[in-house]
Amino acid sequence: METWQGVLATFTFVGVIFFIMTEWLHLTIAAFLGALLLVFAHVMTLTEAVAYISRSYQTLALFFGVMILVRAFEPTKVFEYLATKMVILAKGEGKRLLLGIVAITTPICAMLPNATTVMLLAPLIPPLAQEIGVDFVPLLILMVFVANSAGLLTLVGDPATFIVGDAINISFADYLMRLSLGGLLAVVTIVVMLPFLFAKTWRTKLENLNELPHPQINHPRILVVGILIAAFVLLFFVVGDSLPVPVPPAAVALMGAALALLLAHHSGIDTVNHILRDVDWSTLLFFMSIFVVIGGLEKTGVIANLSGFLAIILGKNIALGSLVLIFAVGLLSSVVPNIPLVVAMVPLLKQYVVQVGLVGPEFLNPNFAGQWPPEVLPLFYAMMFGATLGGNGTLVGASANIVAAGISELHGQQISFKTFLRYGLPVMTMQLIASAFYVSVCFLH
């Protein structure tokens, strides 16, 4: 491949990341323009660009399905109910309020993308906090930490986790057995740090609990059916890959979305047009565009060259490589959004393990559906933990952080980069250390 094409692909990727980090351009616009630049410069054809998008159809289908599923049941007000209940159950103690945020956010983020969960729950926190006389900024920051960390509990909890898991053909059930404990450890790390990080709120005695609006759920019968649909989705997430005719998580999410649309339409709680209009199309377009930008690096040989450099540094030392990846990817993910970082790192790691002779070249085939050798998997697990938990480090580390900051600003308080860093740096550091310990004990022998 001609050198100028590799240079252009590299500058395009760096430019997209730069504009996303500085927020000079909306992240979707930056990625979209970058993808189109590669097509217009003939680094790749439009057909090739679409082919790179189609490689990641599972990721796109999964999050499209989950977005519809969540949005379809918004009229039931179940999330408002949970938020109010969380404050009431605190019974006048700040520490119970903090633990309640962890308890409510964790199970939801294990199944829904973290940014989606923050979009649903975060707007409820400022008015409730103001009613009971506490600062809502620490509460929002805590919710973000938990949302980002709980995404490691399941294969579908975080986009970065799913992208890596899909690349190494790990099933939902296998993920639960091998890696969910690491996600739980990340959440427990936050709980242990609560009295020190959020000391003022931890010691606060809450007031005006009697003046809170009484929680009310709309359309309770519809919600019951919705819970059954969610249970169906969860069940097939777990067993779908092991059925005689395997059903991948993406197909399960799409079926759940179709059933949710059917229920919403026939019950009259919302219209199909309204639900589809509110889907986060911006995020889906960002996904597609970033896949094309990374495809440009792959096609022009940039990723192959970088993997050769990695092979020279690490050789076949998987243990060293895994520990280096946890901290290196973690630090990078604190300043570079984790989705483009992971999309770039997956082919880089694949090329690396092929170059050092740990797997054969057939593993580079996008359609390869076999099992990866256990000895190379710690590298990919390390990347999962580093990319996901590194997002807790700074304000720009994860999309959920940006969402929470925007909601805070709407309610009159700005979460500055410095403020977030004061909380985020110690959390990220302790979580990366805990993850390194977990990977070392469980996978590096």
Beta strands, then each sheet from edge to edge (+ up, - down):
end
